Amino acid sequence: MRINEQRVDELKSQQLDDGLVDLRGYLDSQIYLPANKVDWPNPELIGRANKLRRIQGYY
């Protein structure tokens, strides 16, 4: 999971950034996927969502 840094700046300017420090602690760490690959997230949909959220590297 990645954060849109532009959005972080907006949240900070509005003093709505509580919890972001804690959230960052979970980012770019290992995730645990279900044993059954049928239940795994679709990488294409993740890419589309990241593009819509304007996550750097996806647009």
mmCIF file as gemmi writes it, N, C-alpha and C atoms, coordinates in Angstrom:
data_model
loop_
_atom_site.group_PDB
_atom_site.id
_atom_site.type_symbol
_atom_site.label_atom_id
_atom_site.label_alt_id
_atom_site.label_comp_id
_atom_site.label_asym_id
_atom_site.label_entity_id
_atom_site.label_seq_id
_atom_site.pdbx_PDB_ins_code
_atom_site.Cartn_x
_atom_site.Cartn_y
_atom_site.Cartn_z
_atom_site.occupancy
_atom_site.B_iso_or_equiv
_atom_site.pdbx_formal_charge
_atom_site.auth_seq_id
_atom_site.auth_asym_id
_atom_site.pdbx_PDB_model_num
ATOM 1 N N . MET Axp A 1 ? 0.843 -1.162 0 1 0 ? 1 A 1
ATOM 2 C CA . MET Axp A 1 ? 0 0 0 1 0 ? 1 A 1
ATOM 3 C C . MET Axp A 1 ? 0.895 1.234 0 1 0 ? 1 A 1
ATOM 4 N N . ARG Axp A 2 ? 0.476 2.235 -0.721 1 0 ? 2 A 1
ATOM 5 C CA . ARG Axp A 2 ? 1.221 3.482 -0.794 1 0 ? 2 A 1
ATOM 6 C C . ARG Axp A 2 ? 0.287 4.65 -0.513 1 0 ? 2 A 1
ATOM 7 N N . ILE Axp A 3 ? 0.886 5.747 -0.106 1 0 ? 3 A 1
ATOM 8 C CA . ILE Axp A 3 ? 0.127 6.947 0.221 1 0 ? 3 A 1
ATOM 9 C C . ILE Axp A 3 ? 0.36 8 -0.851 1 0 ? 3 A 1
ATOM 10 N N . ASN Axp A 4 ? -0.682 8.709 -1.211 1 0 ? 4 A 1
ATOM 11 C CA . ASN Axp A 4 ? -0.582 9.844 -2.116 1 0 ? 4 A 1
ATOM 12 C C . ASN Axp A 4 ? -0.04 11.018 -1.3 1 0 ? 4 A 1
ATOM 13 N N . GLU Axp A 5 ? 1.216 11.381 -1.554 1 0 ? 5 A 1
ATOM 14 C CA . GLU Axp A 5 ? 1.875 12.411 -0.756 1 0 ? 5 A 1
ATOM 15 C C . GLU Axp A 5 ? 1.212 13.78 -0.917 1 0 ? 5 A 1
ATOM 16 N N . GLN Axp A 6 ? 0.632 14.061 -2.078 1 0 ? 6 A 1
ATOM 17 C CA . GLN Axp A 6 ? -0.098 15.323 -2.24 1 0 ? 6 A 1
ATOM 18 C C . GLN Axp A 6 ? -1.28 15.381 -1.28 1 0 ? 6 A 1
ATOM 19 N N . ARG Axp A 7 ? -1.94 14.264 -1.171 1 0 ? 7 A 1
ATOM 20 C CA . ARG Axp A 7 ? -3.1 14.2 -0.264 1 0 ? 7 A 1
ATOM 21 C C . ARG Axp A 7 ? -2.648 14.351 1.186 1 0 ? 7 A 1
ATOM 22 N N . VAL Axp A 8 ? -1.49 13.803 1.532 1 0 ? 8 A 1
ATOM 23 C CA . VAL Axp A 8 ? -0.956 13.946 2.883 1 0 ? 8 A 1
ATOM 24 C C . VAL Axp A 8 ? -0.748 15.426 3.188 1 0 ? 8 A 1
ATOM 25 N N . ASP Axp A 9 ? -0.172 16.154 2.239 1 0 ? 9 A 1
ATOM 26 C CA . ASP Axp A 9 ? 0.041 17.59 2.433 1 0 ? 9 A 1
ATOM 27 C C . ASP Axp A 9 ? -1.285 18.316 2.653 1 0 ? 9 A 1
ATOM 28 N N . GLU Axp A 10 ? -2.302 17.924 1.904 1 0 ? 10 A 1
ATOM 29 C CA . GLU Axp A 10 ? -3.623 18.535 2.078 1 0 ? 10 A 1
ATOM 30 C C . GLU Axp A 10 ? -4.169 18.242 3.469 1 0 ? 10 A 1
ATOM 31 N N . LEU Axp A 11 ? -4.036 16.997 3.892 1 0 ? 11 A 1
ATOM 32 C CA . LEU Axp A 11 ? -4.534 16.613 5.218 1 0 ? 11 A 1
ATOM 33 C C . LEU Axp A 11 ? -3.794 17.36 6.321 1 0 ? 11 A 1
ATOM 34 N N . LYS Axp A 12 ? -2.467 17.492 6.17 1 0 ? 12 A 1
ATOM 35 C CA . LYS Axp A 12 ? -1.687 18.224 7.167 1 0 ? 12 A 1
ATOM 36 C C . LYS Axp A 12 ? -2.125 19.682 7.24 1 0 ? 12 A 1
ATOM 37 N N . SER Axp A 13 ? -2.354 20.306 6.092 1 0 ? 13 A 1
ATOM 38 C CA . SER Axp A 13 ? -2.757 21.714 6.079 1 0 ? 13 A 1
ATOM 39 C C . SER Axp A 13 ? -4.118 21.914 6.742 1 0 ? 13 A 1
ATOM 40 N N . GLN Axp A 14 ? -4.939 20.864 6.757 1 0 ? 14 A 1
ATOM 41 C CA . GLN Axp A 14 ? -6.265 20.926 7.376 1 0 ? 14 A 1
ATOM 42 C C . GLN Axp A 14 ? -6.26 20.318 8.774 1 0 ? 14 A 1
ATOM 43 N N . GLN Axp A 15 ? -5.063 19.969 9.248 1 0 ? 15 A 1
ATOM 44 C CA . GLN Axp A 15 ? -4.879 19.332 10.56 1 0 ? 15 A 1
ATOM 45 C C . GLN Axp A 15 ? -5.725 18.055 10.693 1 0 ? 15 A 1
ATOM 46 N N . LEU Axp A 16 ? -5.756 17.276 9.613 1 0 ? 16 A 1
ATOM 47 C CA . LEU Axp A 16 ? -6.493 16.012 9.588 1 0 ? 16 A 1
ATOM 48 C C . LEU Axp A 16 ? -5.542 14.828 9.4 1 0 ? 16 A 1
ATOM 49 N N . ASP Axp A 17 ? -4.31 14.984 9.852 1 0 ? 17 A 1
ATOM 50 C CA . ASP Axp A 17 ? -3.297 13.965 9.6 1 0 ? 17 A 1
ATOM 51 C C . ASP Axp A 17 ? -3.039 13.04 10.791 1 0 ? 17 A 1
ATOM 52 N N . ASP Axp A 18 ? -3.928 13.05 11.795 1 0 ? 18 A 1
ATOM 53 C CA . ASP Axp A 18 ? -3.763 12.144 12.931 1 0 ? 18 A 1
ATOM 54 C C . ASP Axp A 18 ? -3.745 10.699 12.448 1 0 ? 18 A 1
ATOM 55 N N . GLY Axp A 19 ? -2.811 9.943 12.924 1 0 ? 19 A 1
ATOM 56 C CA . GLY Axp A 19 ? -2.731 8.528 12.581 1 0 ? 19 A 1
ATOM 57 C C . GLY Axp A 19 ? -1.841 8.218 11.396 1 0 ? 19 A 1
ATOM 58 N N . LEU Axp A 20 ? -1.408 9.223 10.65 1 0 ? 20 A 1
ATOM 59 C CA . LEU Axp A 20 ? -0.569 8.957 9.478 1 0 ? 20 A 1
ATOM 60 C C . LEU Axp A 20 ? 0.791 8.384 9.869 1 0 ? 20 A 1
ATOM 61 N N . VAL Axp A 21 ? 1.338 8.845 10.972 1 0 ? 21 A 1
ATOM 62 C CA . VAL Axp A 21 ? 2.628 8.315 11.421 1 0 ? 21 A 1
ATOM 63 C C . VAL Axp A 21 ? 2.488 6.822 11.714 1 0 ? 21 A 1
ATOM 64 N N . ASP Axp A 22 ? 1.423 6.457 12.401 1 0 ? 22 A 1
ATOM 65 C CA . ASP Axp A 22 ? 1.183 5.039 12.698 1 0 ? 22 A 1
ATOM 66 C C . ASP Axp A 22 ? 0.973 4.237 11.422 1 0 ? 22 A 1
ATOM 67 N N . LEU Axp A 23 ? 0.198 4.784 10.488 1 0 ? 23 A 1
ATOM 68 C CA . LEU Axp A 23 ? -0.076 4.097 9.228 1 0 ? 23 A 1
ATOM 69 C C . LEU Axp A 23 ? 1.206 3.852 8.447 1 0 ? 23 A 1
ATOM 70 N N . ARG Axp A 24 ? 2.076 4.85 8.403 1 0 ? 24 A 1
ATOM 71 C CA . ARG Axp A 24 ? 3.338 4.697 7.666 1 0 ? 24 A 1
ATOM 72 C C . ARG Axp A 24 ? 4.172 3.537 8.2 1 0 ? 24 A 1
ATOM 73 N N . GLY Axp A 25 ? 4.013 3.222 9.458 1 0 ? 25 A 1
ATOM 74 C CA . GLY Axp A 25 ? 4.742 2.1 10.049 1 0 ? 25 A 1
ATOM 75 C C . GLY Axp A 25 ? 4.37 0.756 9.43 1 0 ? 25 A 1
ATOM 76 N N . TYR Axp A 26 ? 3.207 0.683 8.813 1 0 ? 26 A 1
ATOM 77 C CA . TYR Axp A 26 ? 2.748 -0.558 8.197 1 0 ? 26 A 1
ATOM 78 C C . TYR Axp A 26 ? 3.019 -0.617 6.7 1 0 ? 26 A 1
ATOM 79 N N . LEU Axp A 27 ? 3.41 0.495 6.111 1 0 ? 27 A 1
ATOM 80 C CA . LEU Axp A 27 ? 3.601 0.548 4.671 1 0 ? 27 A 1
ATOM 81 C C . LEU Axp A 27 ? 4.896 -0.115 4.247 1 0 ? 27 A 1
ATOM 82 N N . ASP Axp A 28 ? 4.889 -0.632 3.038 1 0 ? 28 A 1
ATOM 83 C CA . ASP Axp A 28 ? 6.064 -1.276 2.446 1 0 ? 28 A 1
ATOM 84 C C . ASP Axp A 28 ? 6.609 -2.419 3.289 1 0 ? 28 A 1
ATOM 85 N N . SER Axp A 29 ? 5.768 -2.985 4.119 1 0 ? 29 A 1
ATOM 86 C CA . SER Axp A 29 ? 6.182 -4.159 4.867 1 0 ? 29 A 1
ATOM 87 C C . SER Axp A 29 ? 5.518 -5.384 4.237 1 0 ? 29 A 1
ATOM 88 N N . GLN Axp A 30 ? 5.855 -6.52 4.732 1 0 ? 30 A 1
ATOM 89 C CA . GLN Axp A 30 ? 5.332 -7.769 4.172 1 0 ? 30 A 1
ATOM 90 C C . GLN Axp A 30 ? 3.832 -7.883 4.423 1 0 ? 30 A 1
ATOM 91 N N . ILE Axp A 31 ? 3.121 -8.349 3.416 1 0 ? 31 A 1
ATOM 92 C CA . ILE Axp A 31 ? 1.7 -8.62 3.586 1 0 ? 31 A 1
ATOM 93 C C . ILE Axp A 31 ? 1.497 -10.135 3.531 1 0 ? 31 A 1
ATOM 94 N N . TYR Axp A 32 ? 0.443 -10.576 4.119 1 0 ? 32 A 1
ATOM 95 C CA . TYR Axp A 32 ? 0.131 -11.998 4.145 1 0 ? 32 A 1
ATOM 96 C C . TYR Axp A 32 ? -1.111 -12.243 3.312 1 0 ? 32 A 1
ATOM 97 N N . LEU Axp A 33 ? -0.943 -13.01 2.265 1 0 ? 33 A 1
ATOM 98 C CA . LEU Axp A 33 ? -2.042 -13.325 1.358 1 0 ? 33 A 1
ATOM 99 C C . LEU Axp A 33 ? -2.719 -14.618 1.788 1 0 ? 33 A 1
ATOM 100 N N . PRO Axp A 34 ? -3.983 -14.777 1.449 1 0 ? 34 A 1
ATOM 101 C CA . PRO Axp A 34 ? -4.677 -16.034 1.752 1 0 ? 34 A 1
ATOM 102 C C . PRO Axp A 34 ? -3.972 -17.208 1.069 1 0 ? 34 A 1
ATOM 103 N N . ALA Axp A 35 ? -4.079 -18.37 1.652 1 0 ? 35 A 1
ATOM 104 C CA . ALA Axp A 35 ? -3.448 -19.568 1.094 1 0 ? 35 A 1
ATOM 105 C C . ALA Axp A 35 ? -3.996 -19.885 -0.295 1 0 ? 35 A 1
ATOM 106 N N . ASN Axp A 36 ? -5.277 -19.671 -0.503 1 0 ? 36 A 1
ATOM 107 C CA . ASN Axp A 36 ? -5.923 -19.962 -1.783 1 0 ? 36 A 1
ATOM 108 C C . ASN Axp A 36 ? -5.744 -18.765 -2.715 1 0 ? 36 A 1
ATOM 109 N N . LYS Axp A 37 ? -5.05 -18.96 -3.837 1 0 ? 37 A 1
ATOM 110 C CA . LYS Axp A 37 ? -4.786 -17.868 -4.777 1 0 ? 37 A 1
ATOM 111 C C . LYS Axp A 37 ? -6.053 -17.267 -5.37 1 0 ? 37 A 1
ATOM 112 N N . VAL Axp A 38 ? -7.128 -18.002 -5.346 1 0 ? 38 A 1
ATOM 113 C CA . VAL Axp A 38 ? -8.408 -17.478 -5.834 1 0 ? 38 A 1
ATOM 114 C C . VAL Axp A 38 ? -8.825 -16.256 -5.01 1 0 ? 38 A 1
ATOM 115 N N . ASP Axp A 39 ? -8.413 -16.211 -3.762 1 0 ? 39 A 1
ATOM 116 C CA . ASP Axp A 39 ? -8.78 -15.122 -2.863 1 0 ? 39 A 1
ATOM 117 C C . ASP Axp A 39 ? -7.802 -13.948 -2.892 1 0 ? 39 A 1
ATOM 118 N N . TRP Axp A 40 ? -6.75 -14.046 -3.702 1 0 ? 40 A 1
ATOM 119 C CA . TRP Axp A 40 ? -5.767 -12.964 -3.794 1 0 ? 40 A 1
ATOM 120 C C . TRP Axp A 40 ? -6.365 -11.767 -4.523 1 0 ? 40 A 1
ATOM 121 N N . PRO Axp A 41 ? -5.915 -10.566 -4.201 1 0 ? 41 A 1
ATOM 122 C CA . PRO Axp A 41 ? -6.41 -9.389 -4.93 1 0 ? 41 A 1
ATOM 123 C C . PRO Axp A 41 ? -5.928 -9.396 -6.376 1 0 ? 41 A 1
ATOM 124 N N . ASN Axp A 42 ? -6.712 -8.836 -7.253 1 0 ? 42 A 1
ATOM 125 C CA . ASN Axp A 42 ? -6.386 -8.759 -8.663 1 0 ? 42 A 1
ATOM 126 C C . ASN Axp A 42 ? -5.371 -7.628 -8.876 1 0 ? 42 A 1
ATOM 127 N N . PRO Axp A 43 ? -4.141 -7.936 -9.327 1 0 ? 43 A 1
ATOM 128 C CA . PRO Axp A 43 ? -3.119 -6.895 -9.511 1 0 ? 43 A 1
ATOM 129 C C . PRO Axp A 43 ? -3.554 -5.788 -10.472 1 0 ? 43 A 1
ATOM 130 N N . GLU Axp A 44 ? -4.333 -6.132 -11.486 1 0 ? 44 A 1
ATOM 131 C CA . GLU Axp A 44 ? -4.812 -5.12 -12.428 1 0 ? 44 A 1
ATOM 132 C C . GLU Axp A 44 ? -5.721 -4.112 -11.729 1 0 ? 44 A 1
ATOM 133 N N . LEU Axp A 45 ? -6.594 -4.601 -10.862 1 0 ? 45 A 1
ATOM 134 C CA . LEU Axp A 45 ? -7.5 -3.712 -10.141 1 0 ? 45 A 1
ATOM 135 C C . LEU Axp A 45 ? -6.744 -2.843 -9.134 1 0 ? 45 A 1
ATOM 136 N N . ILE Axp A 46 ? -5.723 -3.402 -8.527 1 0 ? 46 A 1
ATOM 137 C CA . ILE Axp A 46 ? -4.894 -2.618 -7.607 1 0 ? 46 A 1
ATOM 138 C C . ILE Axp A 46 ? -4.201 -1.496 -8.371 1 0 ? 46 A 1
ATOM 139 N N . GLY Axp A 47 ? -3.673 -1.816 -9.542 1 0 ? 47 A 1
ATOM 140 C CA . GLY Axp A 47 ? -3.031 -0.805 -10.374 1 0 ? 47 A 1
ATOM 141 C C . GLY Axp A 47 ? -3.99 0.292 -10.793 1 0 ? 47 A 1
ATOM 142 N N . ARG Axp A 48 ? -5.209 -0.089 -11.163 1 0 ? 48 A 1
ATOM 143 C CA . ARG Axp A 48 ? -6.212 0.903 -11.561 1 0 ? 48 A 1
ATOM 144 C C . ARG Axp A 48 ? -6.577 1.809 -10.384 1 0 ? 48 A 1
ATOM 145 N N . ALA Axp A 49 ? -6.737 1.204 -9.216 1 0 ? 49 A 1
ATOM 146 C CA . ALA Axp A 49 ? -7.074 1.983 -8.019 1 0 ? 49 A 1
ATOM 147 C C . ALA Axp A 49 ? -5.952 2.961 -7.69 1 0 ? 49 A 1
ATOM 148 N N . ASN Axp A 50 ? -4.716 2.501 -7.796 1 0 ? 50 A 1
ATOM 149 C CA . ASN Axp A 50 ? -3.582 3.382 -7.511 1 0 ? 50 A 1
ATOM 150 C C . ASN Axp A 50 ? -3.513 4.518 -8.526 1 0 ? 50 A 1
ATOM 151 N N . LYS Axp A 51 ? -3.84 4.225 -9.762 1 0 ? 51 A 1
ATOM 152 C CA . LYS Axp A 51 ? -3.846 5.269 -10.793 1 0 ? 51 A 1
ATOM 153 C C . LYS Axp A 51 ? -4.919 6.309 -10.481 1 0 ? 51 A 1
ATOM 154 N N . LEU Axp A 52 ? -6.097 5.861 -10.11 1 0 ? 52 A 1
ATOM 155 C CA . LEU Axp A 52 ? -7.178 6.78 -9.772 1 0 ? 52 A 1
ATOM 156 C C . LEU Axp A 52 ? -6.835 7.625 -8.55 1 0 ? 52 A 1
ATOM 157 N N . ARG Axp A 53 ? -6.093 7.034 -7.63 1 0 ? 53 A 1
ATOM 158 C CA . ARG Axp A 53 ? -5.69 7.773 -6.415 1 0 ? 53 A 1
ATOM 159 C C . ARG Axp A 53 ? -4.452 8.623 -6.644 1 0 ? 53 A 1
ATOM 160 N N . ARG Axp A 54 ? -3.907 8.559 -7.884 1 0 ? 54 A 1
ATOM 161 C CA . ARG Axp A 54 ? -2.727 9.319 -8.279 1 0 ? 54 A 1
ATOM 162 C C . ARG Axp A 54 ? -1.508 8.98 -7.425 1 0 ? 54 A 1
ATOM 163 N N . ILE Axp A 55 ? -1.333 7.685 -7.179 1 0 ? 55 A 1
ATOM 164 C CA . ILE Axp A 55 ? -0.166 7.201 -6.46 1 0 ? 55 A 1
ATOM 165 C C . ILE Axp A 55 ? 1.01 7.24 -7.419 1 0 ? 55 A 1
ATOM 166 N N . GLN Axp A 56 ? 2.107 7.846 -7.006 1 0 ? 56 A 1
ATOM 167 C CA . GLN Axp A 56 ? 3.278 7.996 -7.871 1 0 ? 56 A 1
ATOM 168 C C . GLN Axp A 56 ? 3.711 6.645 -8.423 1 0 ? 56 A 1
ATOM 169 N N . GLY Axp A 57 ? 4.028 6.635 -9.712 1 0 ? 57 A 1
ATOM 170 C CA . GLY Axp A 57 ? 4.436 5.409 -10.382 1 0 ? 57 A 1
ATOM 171 C C . GLY Axp A 57 ? 3.306 4.694 -11.102 1 0 ? 57 A 1
ATOM 172 N N . TYR Axp A 58 ? 2.061 5.163 -10.918 1 0 ? 58 A 1
ATOM 173 C CA . TYR Axp A 58 ? 0.908 4.525 -11.545 1 0 ? 58 A 1
ATOM 174 C C . TYR Axp A 58 ? 0.194 5.435 -12.524 1 0 ? 58 A 1
ATOM 175 N N . TYR Axp A 59 ? 0.626 6.651 -12.682 1 0 ? 59 A 1
ATOM 176 C CA . TYR Axp A 59 ? -0.051 7.575 -13.607 1 0 ? 59 A 1
ATOM 177 C C . TYR Axp A 59 ? 0.953 8.285 -14.461 1 0 ? 59 A 1
